[in-house]
Amino acid sequence: MIIVSDLPDPEKKHWVKLKGNQGWKNTLDDTFWKKDKLHGDHWDVSDKKGNKIKEIDFYGRQIWPYGPKHKHKTS
């Protein structure tokens, strides 16, 4: 798994809280971080068009892609 060192944090200026407590926007790379509504145990990270690009658990580990949903891949 890939470790992501930068998680949503109101103390960091590049994290902007979205309206209605929907999640966060990272202004450094224009990604949107929203808590997964179905499972509630990770962030769904999407681009500005709404395409999901990765999932990050609350400890900062990238769990998808190349994580549990892709067990059939060898590398």
N, CA, C, O and CB atoms as a CASP TS submission, in Angstrom:
PFRMAT TS
TARGET T0000
AUTHOR 0000-0000-0000
METHOD Language model
MODEL 1
PARENT N/A
ATOM      1  N   MET     1       0.826  -1.190   0.000  1.00  0.00           N
ATOM      2  CA  MET     1       0.000   0.000   0.000  1.00  0.00           C
ATOM      3  C   MET     1       0.867   1.249   0.000  1.00  0.00           C
ATOM      4  O   MET     1       1.960   1.266   0.567  1.00  0.00           O
ATOM      5  CB  MET     1      -0.938   0.001   1.203  1.00  0.00           C
ATOM      6  N   ILE     2       0.382   2.251  -0.620  1.00  0.00           N
ATOM      7  CA  ILE     2       1.088   3.521  -0.680  1.00  0.00           C
ATOM      8  C   ILE     2       0.697   4.359   0.526  1.00  0.00           C
ATOM      9  O   ILE     2      -0.481   4.437   0.876  1.00  0.00           O
ATOM     10  CB  ILE     2       0.780   4.272  -2.001  1.00  0.00           C
ATOM     11  N   ILE     3       1.681   4.988   1.163  1.00  0.00           N
ATOM     12  CA  ILE     3       1.403   5.864   2.300  1.00  0.00           C
ATOM     13  C   ILE     3       1.222   7.291   1.785  1.00  0.00           C
ATOM     14  O   ILE     3       2.055   7.795   1.033  1.00  0.00           O
ATOM     15  CB  ILE     3       2.551   5.793   3.363  1.00  0.00           C
ATOM     16  N   VAL     4       0.151   7.925   2.185  1.00  0.00           N
ATOM     17  CA  VAL     4      -0.132   9.312   1.822  1.00  0.00           C
ATOM     18  C   VAL     4       0.095  10.140   3.072  1.00  0.00           C
ATOM     19  O   VAL     4      -0.600   9.965   4.073  1.00  0.00           O
ATOM     20  CB  VAL     4      -1.601   9.493   1.261  1.00  0.00           C
ATOM     21  N   SER     5       1.056  11.034   3.018  1.00  0.00           N
ATOM     22  CA  SER     5       1.420  11.774   4.227  1.00  0.00           C
ATOM     23  C   SER     5       0.483  12.944   4.510  1.00  0.00           C
ATOM     24  O   SER     5       0.431  13.419   5.645  1.00  0.00           O
ATOM     25  CB  SER     5       2.834  12.282   4.109  1.00  0.00           C
ATOM     26  N   ASP     6      -0.242  13.411   3.533  1.00  0.00           N
ATOM     27  CA  ASP     6      -1.051  14.610   3.694  1.00  0.00           C
ATOM     28  C   ASP     6      -2.534  14.260   3.687  1.00  0.00           C
ATOM     29  O   ASP     6      -3.112  14.006   2.631  1.00  0.00           O
ATOM     30  CB  ASP     6      -0.738  15.622   2.588  1.00  0.00           C
ATOM     31  N   LEU     7      -3.143  14.248   4.858  1.00  0.00           N
ATOM     32  CA  LEU     7      -4.572  13.988   5.000  1.00  0.00           C
ATOM     33  C   LEU     7      -5.298  15.297   5.278  1.00  0.00           C
ATOM     34  O   LEU     7      -4.668  16.268   5.697  1.00  0.00           O
ATOM     35  CB  LEU     7      -4.841  12.961   6.131  1.00  0.00           C
ATOM     36  N   PRO     8      -6.616  15.347   5.054  1.00  0.00           N
ATOM     37  CA  PRO     8      -7.356  16.573   5.350  1.00  0.00           C
ATOM     38  C   PRO     8      -7.090  17.067   6.767  1.00  0.00           C
ATOM     39  O   PRO     8      -7.192  16.321   7.741  1.00  0.00           O
ATOM     40  CB  PRO     8      -8.847  16.344   5.156  1.00  0.00           C
ATOM     41  N   ASP     9      -6.747  18.340   6.847  1.00  0.00           N
ATOM     42  CA  ASP     9      -6.375  18.928   8.132  1.00  0.00           C
ATOM     43  C   ASP     9      -6.718  20.417   8.107  1.00  0.00           C
ATOM     44  O   ASP     9      -6.160  21.159   7.298  1.00  0.00           O
ATOM     45  CB  ASP     9      -4.855  18.709   8.436  1.00  0.00           C
ATOM     46  N   PRO    10      -7.622  20.865   8.974  1.00  0.00           N
ATOM     47  CA  PRO    10      -8.005  22.280   8.969  1.00  0.00           C
ATOM     48  C   PRO    10      -6.860  23.215   9.338  1.00  0.00           C
ATOM     49  O   PRO    10      -6.949  24.417   9.087  1.00  0.00           O
ATOM     50  CB  PRO    10      -9.149  22.500   9.920  1.00  0.00           C
ATOM     51  N   GLU    11      -5.795  22.697   9.923  1.00  0.00           N
ATOM     52  CA  GLU    11      -4.645  23.523  10.296  1.00  0.00           C
ATOM     53  C   GLU    11      -3.761  23.856   9.090  1.00  0.00           C
ATOM     54  O   GLU    11      -2.956  24.785   9.146  1.00  0.00           O
ATOM     55  CB  GLU    11      -3.818  22.812  11.363  1.00  0.00           C
ATOM     56  N   LYS    12      -3.912  23.099   8.007  1.00  0.00           N
ATOM     57  CA  LYS    12      -3.108  23.344   6.802  1.00  0.00           C
ATOM     58  C   LYS    12      -3.921  24.181   5.830  1.00  0.00           C
ATOM     59  O   LYS    12      -5.068  23.854   5.524  1.00  0.00           O
ATOM     60  CB  LYS    12      -2.660  22.004   6.133  1.00  0.00           C
ATOM     61  N   LYS    13      -3.326  25.260   5.351  1.00  0.00           N
ATOM     62  CA  LYS    13      -4.051  26.237   4.535  1.00  0.00           C
ATOM     63  C   LYS    13      -4.524  25.697   3.192  1.00  0.00           C
ATOM     64  O   LYS    13      -5.472  26.235   2.619  1.00  0.00           O
ATOM     65  CB  LYS    13      -3.185  27.426   4.300  1.00  0.00           C
ATOM     66  N   HIS    14      -3.892  24.654   2.677  1.00  0.00           N
ATOM     67  CA  HIS    14      -4.314  24.151   1.366  1.00  0.00           C
ATOM     68  C   HIS    14      -5.519  23.212   1.442  1.00  0.00           C
ATOM     69  O   HIS    14      -5.994  22.741   0.408  1.00  0.00           O
ATOM     70  CB  HIS    14      -3.161  23.433   0.702  1.00  0.00           C
ATOM     71  N   TRP    15      -6.018  22.935   2.640  1.00  0.00           N
ATOM     72  CA  TRP    15      -7.243  22.141   2.812  1.00  0.00           C
ATOM     73  C   TRP    15      -8.411  23.082   3.061  1.00  0.00           C
ATOM     74  O   TRP    15      -8.386  23.868   4.008  1.00  0.00           O
ATOM     75  CB  TRP    15      -7.099  21.121   3.988  1.00  0.00           C
ATOM     76  N   VAL    16      -9.432  23.006   2.218  1.00  0.00           N
ATOM     77  CA  VAL    16     -10.614  23.862   2.328  1.00  0.00           C
ATOM     78  C   VAL    16     -11.821  22.961   2.584  1.00  0.00           C
ATOM     79  O   VAL    16     -12.074  22.018   1.834  1.00  0.00           O
ATOM     80  CB  VAL    16     -10.817  24.735   1.029  1.00  0.00           C
ATOM     81  N   LYS    17     -12.555  23.259   3.639  1.00  0.00           N
ATOM     82  CA  LYS    17     -13.735  22.469   3.976  1.00  0.00           C
ATOM     83  C   LYS    17     -14.859  22.758   2.987  1.00  0.00           C
ATOM     84  O   LYS    17     -15.134  23.919   2.685  1.00  0.00           O
ATOM     85  CB  LYS    17     -14.196  22.764   5.419  1.00  0.00           C
ATOM     86  N   LEU    18     -15.508  21.716   2.484  1.00  0.00           N
ATOM     87  CA  LEU    18     -16.608  21.873   1.542  1.00  0.00           C
ATOM     88  C   LEU    18     -17.889  22.210   2.295  1.00  0.00           C
ATOM     89  O   LEU    18     -18.044  21.863   3.466  1.00  0.00           O
ATOM     90  CB  LEU    18     -16.794  20.595   0.699  1.00  0.00           C
ATOM     91  N   LYS    19     -18.794  22.882   1.618  1.00  0.00           N
ATOM     92  CA  LYS    19     -20.072  23.275   2.227  1.00  0.00           C
ATOM     93  C   LYS    19     -20.853  22.049   2.690  1.00  0.00           C
ATOM     94  O   LYS    19     -20.774  20.981   2.083  1.00  0.00           O
ATOM     95  CB  LYS    19     -20.916  24.094   1.230  1.00  0.00           C
ATOM     96  N   GLY    20     -21.601  22.217   3.762  1.00  0.00           N
ATOM     97  CA  GLY    20     -22.459  21.154   4.255  1.00  0.00           C
ATOM     98  C   GLY    20     -21.716  19.974   4.849  1.00  0.00           C
ATOM     99  O   GLY    20     -22.260  18.872   4.925  1.00  0.00           O
ATOM    100  N   ASN    21     -20.470  20.193   5.274  1.00  0.00           N
ATOM    101  CA  ASN    21     -19.676  19.127   5.879  1.00  0.00           C
ATOM    102  C   ASN    21     -19.546  17.911   4.955  1.00  0.00           C
ATOM    103  O   ASN    21     -19.567  16.769   5.412  1.00  0.00           O
ATOM    104  CB  ASN    21     -20.299  18.705   7.205  1.00  0.00           C
ATOM    105  N   GLN    22     -19.411  18.172   3.647  1.00  0.00           N
ATOM    106  CA  GLN    22     -19.328  17.101   2.665  1.00  0.00           C
ATOM    107  C   GLN    22     -17.934  16.502   2.550  1.00  0.00           C
ATOM    108  O   GLN    22     -17.781  15.379   2.070  1.00  0.00           O
ATOM    109  CB  GLN    22     -19.764  17.610   1.328  1.00  0.00           C
ATOM    110  N   GLY    23     -16.937  17.223   2.977  1.00  0.00           N
ATOM    111  CA  GLY    23     -15.571  16.744   2.848  1.00  0.00           C
ATOM    112  C   GLY    23     -14.606  17.905   2.721  1.00  0.00           C
ATOM    113  O   GLY    23     -14.837  18.989   3.258  1.00  0.00           O
ATOM    114  N   TRP    24     -13.502  17.656   1.991  1.00  0.00           N
ATOM    115  CA  TRP    24     -12.429  18.634   1.870  1.00  0.00           C
ATOM    116  C   TRP    24     -11.950  18.757   0.433  1.00  0.00           C
ATOM    117  O   TRP    24     -12.076  17.824  -0.360  1.00  0.00           O
ATOM    118  CB  TRP    24     -11.269  18.259   2.774  1.00  0.00           C
ATOM    119  N   LYS    25     -11.396  19.926   0.108  1.00  0.00           N
ATOM    120  CA  LYS    25     -10.726  20.131  -1.171  1.00  0.00           C
ATOM    121  C   LYS    25      -9.258  20.403  -0.877  1.00  0.00           C
ATOM    122  O   LYS    25      -8.925  21.236  -0.034  1.00  0.00           O
ATOM    123  CB  LYS    25     -11.376  21.309  -1.986  1.00  0.00           C
ATOM    124  N   ASN    26      -8.388  19.691  -1.581  1.00  0.00           N
ATOM    125  CA  ASN    26      -6.957  19.947  -1.499  1.00  0.00           C
ATOM    126  C   ASN    26      -6.622  20.892  -2.649  1.00  0.00           C
ATOM    127  O   ASN    26      -6.653  20.489  -3.812  1.00  0.00           O
ATOM    128  CB  ASN    26      -6.109  18.608  -1.569  1.00  0.00           C
ATOM    129  N   THR    27      -6.304  22.142  -2.334  1.00  0.00           N
ATOM    130  CA  THR    27      -6.059  23.134  -3.381  1.00  0.00           C
ATOM    131  C   THR    27      -4.705  22.957  -4.055  1.00  0.00           C
ATOM    132  O   THR    27      -4.455  23.570  -5.093  1.00  0.00           O
ATOM    133  CB  THR    27      -6.155  24.524  -2.802  1.00  0.00           C
ATOM    134  N   LEU    28      -3.827  22.137  -3.491  1.00  0.00           N
ATOM    135  CA  LEU    28      -2.525  21.907  -4.124  1.00  0.00           C
ATOM    136  C   LEU    28      -2.651  21.067  -5.389  1.00  0.00           C
ATOM    137  O   LEU    28      -1.948  21.310  -6.370  1.00  0.00           O
ATOM    138  CB  LEU    28      -1.578  21.225  -3.146  1.00  0.00           C
ATOM    139  N   ASP    29      -3.548  20.075  -5.370  1.00  0.00           N
ATOM    140  CA  ASP    29      -3.695  19.215  -6.539  1.00  0.00           C
ATOM    141  C   ASP    29      -5.136  19.152  -7.060  1.00  0.00           C
ATOM    142  O   ASP    29      -5.456  18.310  -7.899  1.00  0.00           O
ATOM    143  CB  ASP    29      -3.218  17.824  -6.204  1.00  0.00           C
ATOM    144  N   ASP    30      -6.001  20.037  -6.566  1.00  0.00           N
ATOM    145  CA  ASP    30      -7.408  20.102  -6.986  1.00  0.00           C
ATOM    146  C   ASP    30      -8.137  18.773  -6.855  1.00  0.00           C
ATOM    147  O   ASP    30      -8.872  18.371  -7.757  1.00  0.00           O
ATOM    148  CB  ASP    30      -7.493  20.571  -8.414  1.00  0.00           C
ATOM    149  N   THR    31      -7.936  18.089  -5.731  1.00  0.00           N
ATOM    150  CA  THR    31      -8.677  16.866  -5.474  1.00  0.00           C
ATOM    151  C   THR    31      -9.705  17.112  -4.380  1.00  0.00           C
ATOM    152  O   THR    31      -9.546  18.000  -3.542  1.00  0.00           O
ATOM    153  CB  THR    31      -7.725  15.718  -5.081  1.00  0.00           C
ATOM    154  N   PHE    32     -10.762  16.307  -4.406  1.00  0.00           N
ATOM    155  CA  PHE    32     -11.833  16.397  -3.431  1.00  0.00           C
ATOM    156  C   PHE    32     -11.852  15.122  -2.605  1.00  0.00           C
ATOM    157  O   PHE    32     -11.857  14.020  -3.153  1.00  0.00           O
ATOM    158  CB  PHE    32     -13.199  16.634  -4.119  1.00  0.00           C
ATOM    159  N   TRP    33     -11.862  15.273  -1.301  1.00  0.00           N
ATOM    160  CA  TRP    33     -11.819  14.152  -0.362  1.00  0.00           C
ATOM    161  C   TRP    33     -13.142  14.081   0.377  1.00  0.00           C
ATOM    162  O   TRP    33     -13.498  14.996   1.119  1.00  0.00           O
ATOM    163  CB  TRP    33     -10.636  14.296   0.637  1.00  0.00           C
ATOM    164  N   LYS    34     -13.870  12.989   0.174  1.00  0.00           N
ATOM    165  CA  LYS    34     -15.161  12.801   0.846  1.00  0.00           C
ATOM    166  C   LYS    34     -15.166  11.433   1.521  1.00  0.00           C
ATOM    167  O   LYS    34     -14.652  10.461   0.967  1.00  0.00           O
ATOM    168  CB  LYS    34     -16.354  12.927  -0.166  1.00  0.00           C
ATOM    169  N   LYS    35     -15.745  11.360   2.716  1.00  0.00           N
ATOM    170  CA  LYS    35     -15.840  10.076   3.410  1.00  0.00           C
ATOM    171  C   LYS    35     -16.749   9.151   2.621  1.00  0.00           C
ATOM    172  O   LYS    35     -17.812   9.558   2.153  1.00  0.00           O
ATOM    173  CB  LYS    35     -16.368  10.258   4.858  1.00  0.00           C
ATOM    174  N   ASP    36     -16.323   7.910   2.477  1.00  0.00           N
ATOM    175  CA  ASP    36     -17.118   6.912   1.782  1.00  0.00           C
ATOM    176  C   ASP    36     -18.440   6.729   2.526  1.00  0.00           C
ATOM    177  O   ASP    36     -18.441   6.380   3.706  1.00  0.00           O
ATOM    178  CB  ASP    36     -16.349   5.563   1.670  1.00  0.00           C
ATOM    179  N   LYS    37     -19.554   6.960   1.855  1.00  0.00           N
ATOM    180  CA  LYS    37     -20.870   6.906   2.508  1.00  0.00           C
ATOM    181  C   LYS    37     -21.325   5.474   2.771  1.00  0.00           C
ATOM    182  O   LYS    37     -22.055   5.234   3.733  1.00  0.00           O
ATOM    183  CB  LYS    37     -21.908   7.621   1.654  1.00  0.00           C
ATOM    184  N   LEU    38     -20.917   4.527   1.947  1.00  0.00           N
ATOM    185  CA  LEU    38     -21.361   3.151   2.112  1.00  0.00           C
ATOM    186  C   LEU    38     -20.611   2.447   3.238  1.00  0.00           C
ATOM    187  O   LEU    38     -21.221   1.798   4.087  1.00  0.00           O
ATOM    188  CB  LEU    38     -21.184   2.388   0.813  1.00  0.00           C
ATOM    189  N   HIS    39     -19.289   2.577   3.240  1.00  0.00           N
ATOM    190  CA  HIS    39     -18.480   1.855   4.219  1.00  0.00           C
ATOM    191  C   HIS    39     -18.059   2.730   5.400  1.00  0.00           C
ATOM    192  O   HIS    39     -17.956   2.237   6.523  1.00  0.00           O
ATOM    193  CB  HIS    39     -17.251   1.288   3.548  1.00  0.00           C
ATOM    194  N   GLY    40     -17.816   4.015   5.163  1.00  0.00           N
ATOM    195  CA  GLY    40     -17.473   4.939   6.230  1.00  0.00           C
ATOM    196  C   GLY    40     -16.097   4.747   6.843  1.00  0.00           C
ATOM    197  O   GLY    40     -15.816   5.284   7.914  1.00  0.00           O
ATOM    198  N   ASP    41     -15.233   3.985   6.175  1.00  0.00           N
ATOM    199  CA  ASP    41     -13.916   3.702   6.759  1.00  0.00           C
ATOM    200  C   ASP    41     -12.748   4.256   5.948  1.00  0.00           C
ATOM    201  O   ASP    41     -11.591   3.946   6.231  1.00  0.00           O
ATOM    202  CB  ASP    41     -13.744   2.223   6.910  1.00  0.00           C
ATOM    203  N   HIS    42     -13.050   5.076   4.942  1.00  0.00           N
ATOM    204  CA  HIS    42     -11.980   5.648   4.127  1.00  0.00           C
ATOM    205  C   HIS    42     -12.484   6.892   3.393  1.00  0.00           C
ATOM    206  O   HIS    42     -13.676   7.199   3.379  1.00  0.00           O
ATOM    207  CB  HIS    42     -11.445   4.603   3.116  1.00  0.00           C
ATOM    208  N   TRP    43     -11.530   7.588   2.790  1.00  0.00           N
ATOM    209  CA  TRP    43     -11.827   8.752   1.956  1.00  0.00           C
ATOM    210  C   TRP    43     -11.938   8.298   0.501  1.00  0.00           C
ATOM    211  O   TRP    43     -11.121   7.500   0.041  1.00  0.00           O
ATOM    212  CB  TRP    43     -10.729   9.855   2.115  1.00  0.00           C
ATOM    213  N   ASP    44     -12.928   8.792  -0.219  1.00  0.00           N
ATOM    214  CA  ASP    44     -12.970   8.672  -1.673  1.00  0.00           C
ATOM    215  C   ASP    44     -12.380   9.964  -2.212  1.00  0.00           C
ATOM    216  O   ASP    44     -12.865  11.052  -1.900  1.00  0.00           O
ATOM    217  CB  ASP    44     -14.446   8.419  -2.216  1.00  0.00           C
ATOM    218  N   VAL    45     -11.349   9.849  -3.009  1.00  0.00           N
ATOM    219  CA  VAL    45     -10.658  11.014  -3.552  1.00  0.00           C
ATOM    220  C   VAL    45     -10.990  11.109  -5.034  1.00  0.00           C
ATOM    221  O   VAL    45     -10.812  10.149  -5.785  1.00  0.00           O
ATOM    222  CB  VAL    45      -9.110  10.922  -3.323  1.00  0.00           C
ATOM    223  N   SER    46     -11.478  12.285  -5.451  1.00  0.00           N
ATOM    224  CA  SER    46     -11.865  12.462  -6.846  1.00  0.00           C
ATOM    225  C   SER    46     -11.244  13.721  -7.424  1.00  0.00           C
ATOM    226  O   SER    46     -10.791  14.610  -6.703  1.00  0.00           O
ATOM    227  CB  SER    46     -13.386  12.517  -6.977  1.00  0.00           C
ATOM    228  N   ASP    47     -11.238  13.767  -8.766  1.00  0.00           N
ATOM    229  CA  ASP    47     -10.751  14.966  -9.445  1.00  0.00           C
ATOM    230  C   ASP    47     -11.897  15.977  -9.518  1.00  0.00           C
ATOM    231  O   ASP    47     -12.995  15.709  -9.030  1.00  0.00           O
ATOM    232  CB  ASP    47     -10.205  14.626 -10.877  1.00  0.00           C
ATOM    233  N   LYS    48     -11.642  17.133 -10.123  1.00  0.00           N
ATOM    234  CA  LYS    48     -12.658  18.185 -10.132  1.00  0.00           C
ATOM    235  C   LYS    48     -13.865  17.844 -11.010  1.00  0.00           C
ATOM    236  O   LYS    48     -14.894  18.514 -10.923  1.00  0.00           O
ATOM    237  CB  LYS    48     -12.044  19.481 -10.603  1.00  0.00           C
ATOM    238  N   LYS    49     -13.754  16.807 -11.857  1.00  0.00           N
ATOM    239  CA  LYS    49     -14.889  16.359 -12.656  1.00  0.00           C
ATOM    240  C   LYS    49     -15.726  15.313 -11.927  1.00  0.00           C
ATOM    241  O   LYS    49     -16.765  14.886 -12.431  1.00  0.00           O
ATOM    242  CB  LYS    49     -14.404  15.797 -13.978  1.00  0.00           C
ATOM    243  N   GLY    50     -15.274  14.896 -10.733  1.00  0.00           N
ATOM    244  CA  GLY    50     -16.016  13.918  -9.959  1.00  0.00           C
ATOM    245  C   GLY    50     -15.600  12.479 -10.188  1.00  0.00           C
ATOM    246  O   GLY    50     -16.233  11.564  -9.660  1.00  0.00           O
ATOM    247  N   ASN    51     -14.540  12.256 -10.971  1.00  0.00           N
ATOM    248  CA  ASN    51     -14.048  10.908 -11.220  1.00  0.00           C
ATOM    249  C   ASN    51     -13.212  10.433 -10.040  1.00  0.00           C
ATOM    250  O   ASN    51     -12.236  11.084  -9.667  1.00  0.00           O
ATOM    251  CB  ASN    51     -13.224  10.859 -12.520  1.00  0.00           C
ATOM    252  N   LYS    52     -13.589   9.300  -9.450  1.00  0.00           N
ATOM    253  CA  LYS    52     -12.820   8.781  -8.317  1.00  0.00           C
ATOM    254  C   LYS    52     -11.462   8.317  -8.820  1.00  0.00           C
ATOM    255  O   LYS    52     -11.368   7.555  -9.782  1.00  0.00           O
ATOM    256  CB  LYS    52     -13.576   7.616  -7.606  1.00  0.00           C
ATOM    257  N   ILE    53     -10.401   8.792  -8.148  1.00  0.00           N
ATOM    258  CA  ILE    53      -9.053   8.436  -8.576  1.00  0.00           C
ATOM    259  C   ILE    53      -8.329   7.552  -7.574  1.00  0.00           C
ATOM    260  O   ILE    53      -7.370   6.868  -7.932  1.00  0.00           O
ATOM    261  CB  ILE    53      -8.249   9.680  -8.816  1.00  0.00           C
ATOM    262  N   LYS    54      -8.785   7.557  -6.305  1.00  0.00           N
ATOM    263  CA  LYS    54      -8.179   6.676  -5.315  1.00  0.00           C
ATOM    264  C   LYS    54      -9.018   6.664  -4.050  1.00  0.00           C
ATOM    265  O   LYS    54      -9.894   7.505  -3.847  1.00  0.00           O
ATOM    266  CB  LYS    54      -6.739   7.112  -5.001  1.00  0.00           C
ATOM    267  N   GLU    55      -8.720   5.680  -3.203  1.00  0.00           N
ATOM    268  CA  GLU    55      -9.309   5.599  -1.878  1.00  0.00           C
ATOM    269  C   GLU    55      -8.171   5.584  -0.873  1.00  0.00           C
ATOM    270  O   GLU    55      -7.180   4.876  -1.054  1.00  0.00           O
ATOM    271  CB  GLU    55     -10.223   4.337  -1.727  1.00  0.00           C
ATOM    272  N   ILE    56      -8.318   6.368   0.184  1.00  0.00           N
ATOM    273  CA  ILE    56      -7.299   6.489   1.215  1.00  0.00           C
ATOM    274  C   ILE    56      -7.951   6.191   2.561  1.00  0.00           C
ATOM    275  O   ILE    56      -8.987   6.769   2.891  1.00  0.00           O
ATOM    276  CB  ILE    56      -6.643   7.910   1.204  1.00  0.00           C
ATOM    277  N   ASP    57      -7.343   5.280   3.351  1.00  0.00           N
ATOM    278  CA  ASP    57      -7.929   5.027   4.665  1.00  0.00           C
ATOM    279  C   ASP    57      -7.594   6.180   5.605  1.00  0.00           C
ATOM    280  O   ASP    57      -6.799   7.053   5.256  1.00  0.00           O
ATOM    281  CB  ASP    57      -7.421   3.683   5.247  1.00  0.00           C
ATOM    282  N   PHE    58      -8.189   6.189   6.786  1.00  0.00           N
ATOM    283  CA  PHE    58      -8.027   7.312   7.701  1.00  0.00           C
ATOM    284  C   PHE    58      -6.638   7.382   8.324  1.00  0.00           C
ATOM    285  O   PHE    58      -6.328   8.332   9.043  1.00  0.00           O
ATOM    286  CB  PHE    58      -9.056   7.231   8.787  1.00  0.00           C
ATOM    287  N   TYR    59      -5.795   6.378   8.053  1.00  0.00           N
ATOM    288  CA  TYR    59      -4.407   6.397   8.539  1.00  0.00           C
ATOM    289  C   TYR    59      -3.446   6.900   7.470  1.00  0.00           C
ATOM    290  O   TYR    59      -2.245   7.014   7.716  1.00  0.00           O
ATOM    291  CB  TYR    59      -3.985   4.999   8.998  1.00  0.00           C
ATOM    292  N   GLY    60      -3.971   7.202   6.279  1.00  0.00           N
ATOM    293  CA  GLY    60      -3.144   7.739   5.210  1.00  0.00           C
ATOM    294  C   GLY    60      -2.611   6.707   4.248  1.00  0.00           C
ATOM    295  O   GLY    60      -1.715   7.010   3.461  1.00  0.00           O
ATOM    296  N   ARG    61      -3.140   5.487   4.287  1.00  0.00           N
ATOM    297  CA  ARG    61      -2.685   4.447   3.361  1.00  0.00           C
ATOM    298  C   ARG    61      -3.621   4.389   2.161  1.00  0.00           C
ATOM    299  O   ARG    61      -4.843   4.381   2.308  1.00  0.00           O
ATOM    300  CB  ARG    61      -2.618   3.065   4.067  1.00  0.00           C
ATOM    301  N   GLN    62      -3.027   4.349   0.971  1.00  0.00           N
ATOM    302  CA  GLN    62      -3.831   4.221  -0.238  1.00  0.00           C
ATOM    303  C   GLN    62      -4.301   2.775  -0.349  1.00  0.00           C
ATOM    304  O   GLN    62      -3.486   1.855  -0.414  1.00  0.00           O
ATOM    305  CB  GLN    62      -3.024   4.651  -1.509  1.00  0.00           C
ATOM    306  N   ILE    63      -5.617   2.580  -0.370  1.00  0.00           N
ATOM    307  CA  ILE    63      -6.149   1.227  -0.434  1.00  0.00           C
ATOM    308  C   ILE    63      -6.721   0.874  -1.797  1.00  0.00           C
ATOM    309  O   ILE    63      -6.996  -0.297  -2.060  1.00  0.00           O
ATOM    310  CB  ILE    63      -7.203   1.049   0.609  1.00  0.00           C
ATOM    311  N   TRP    64      -6.905   1.843  -2.657  1.00  0.00           N
ATOM    312  CA  TRP    64      -7.365   1.614  -4.025  1.00  0.00           C
ATOM    313  C   TRP    64      -6.902   2.772  -4.878  1.00  0.00           C
ATOM    314  O   TRP    64      -6.955   3.889  -4.363  1.00  0.00           O
ATOM    315  CB  TRP    64      -8.913   1.456  -4.092  1.00  0.00           C
ATOM    316  N   PRO    65      -6.469   2.656  -6.080  1.00  0.00           N
ATOM    317  CA  PRO    65      -6.352   1.398  -6.806  1.00  0.00           C
ATOM    318  C   PRO    65      -5.142   0.594  -6.318  1.00  0.00           C
ATOM    319  O   PRO    65      -4.357   1.057  -5.491  1.00  0.00           O
ATOM    320  CB  PRO    65      -6.242   1.664  -8.315  1.00  0.00           C
ATOM    321  N   TYR    66      -5.021  -0.579  -6.837  1.00  0.00           N
ATOM    322  CA  TYR    66      -3.930  -1.518  -6.514  1.00  0.00           C
ATOM    323  C   TYR    66      -4.002  -2.028  -5.095  1.00  0.00           C
ATOM    324  O   TYR    66      -2.998  -2.470  -4.536  1.00  0.00           O
ATOM    325  CB  TYR    66      -2.591  -0.859  -6.734  1.00  0.00           C
ATOM    326  N   GLY    67      -5.193  -1.971  -4.504  1.00  0.00           N
ATOM    327  CA  GLY    67      -5.388  -2.506  -3.164  1.00  0.00           C
ATOM    328  C   GLY    67      -6.386  -3.648  -3.196  1.00  0.00           C
ATOM    329  O   GLY    67      -6.406  -4.418  -4.157  1.00  0.00           O
ATOM    330  N   PRO    68      -7.210  -3.777  -2.174  1.00  0.00           N
ATOM    331  CA  PRO    68      -8.115  -4.911  -2.047  1.00  0.00           C
ATOM    332  C   PRO    68      -9.052  -5.164  -3.224  1.00  0.00           C
ATOM    333  O   PRO    68      -9.397  -6.318  -3.480  1.00  0.00           O
ATOM    334  CB  PRO    68      -8.919  -4.728  -0.853  1.00  0.00           C
ATOM    335  N   LYS    69      -9.472  -4.135  -3.943  1.00  0.00           N
ATOM    336  CA  LYS    69     -10.376  -4.347  -5.072  1.00  0.00           C
ATOM    337  C   LYS    69      -9.663  -4.961  -6.269  1.00  0.00           C
ATOM    338  O   LYS    69     -10.314  -5.394  -7.220  1.00  0.00           O
ATOM    339  CB  LYS    69     -11.020  -3.036  -5.478  1.00  0.00           C
ATOM    340  N   HIS    70      -8.319  -5.005  -6.234  1.00  0.00           N
ATOM    341  CA  HIS    70      -7.549  -5.512  -7.369  1.00  0.00           C
ATOM    342  C   HIS    70      -6.679  -6.696  -6.951  1.00  0.00           C
ATOM    343  O   HIS    70      -5.517  -6.758  -7.354  1.00  0.00           O
ATOM    344  CB  HIS    70      -6.676  -4.398  -7.966  1.00  0.00           C
ATOM    345  N   LYS    71      -7.185  -7.619  -6.174  1.00  0.00           N
ATOM    346  CA  LYS    71      -6.414  -8.761  -5.704  1.00  0.00           C
ATOM    347  C   LYS    71      -5.954  -9.663  -6.840  1.00  0.00           C
ATOM    348  O   LYS    71      -4.956 -10.371  -6.701  1.00  0.00           O
ATOM    349  CB  LYS    71      -7.228  -9.560  -4.723  1.00  0.00           C
ATOM    350  N   HIS    72      -6.661  -9.647  -7.956  1.00  0.00           N
ATOM    351  CA  HIS    72      -6.306 -10.510  -9.074  1.00  0.00           C
ATOM    352  C   HIS    72      -5.068 -10.037  -9.830  1.00  0.00           C
ATOM    353  O   HIS    72      -4.486 -10.810 -10.591  1.00  0.00           O
ATOM    354  CB  HIS    72      -7.462 -10.605 -10.021  1.00  0.00           C
ATOM    355  N   LYS    73      -4.656  -8.793  -9.639  1.00  0.00           N
ATOM    356  CA  LYS    73      -3.471  -8.268 -10.320  1.00  0.00           C
ATOM    357  C   LYS    73      -2.207  -8.705  -9.595  1.00  0.00           C
ATOM    358  O   LYS    73      -2.178  -8.774  -8.366  1.00  0.00           O
ATOM    359  CB  LYS    73      -3.529  -6.732 -10.411  1.00  0.00           C
ATOM    360  N   THR    74      -1.163  -9.000 -10.365  1.00  0.00           N
ATOM    361  CA  THR    74       0.091  -9.417  -9.765  1.00  0.00           C
ATOM    362  C   THR    74       1.027  -8.251  -9.536  1.00  0.00           C
ATOM    363  O   THR    74       1.912  -8.336  -8.684  1.00  0.00           O
ATOM    364  CB  THR    74       0.761 -10.443 -10.627  1.00  0.00           C
ATOM    365  N   SER    75       0.862  -7.181 -10.259  1.00  0.00           N
ATOM    366  CA  SER    75       1.691  -5.985 -10.040  1.00  0.00           C
ATOM    367  C   SER    75       1.046  -4.757 -10.604  1.00  0.00           C
ATOM    368  O   SER    75       1.607  -3.665 -10.508  1.00  0.00           O
ATOM    369  CB  SER    75       3.061  -6.161 -10.654  1.00  0.00           C
TER
END
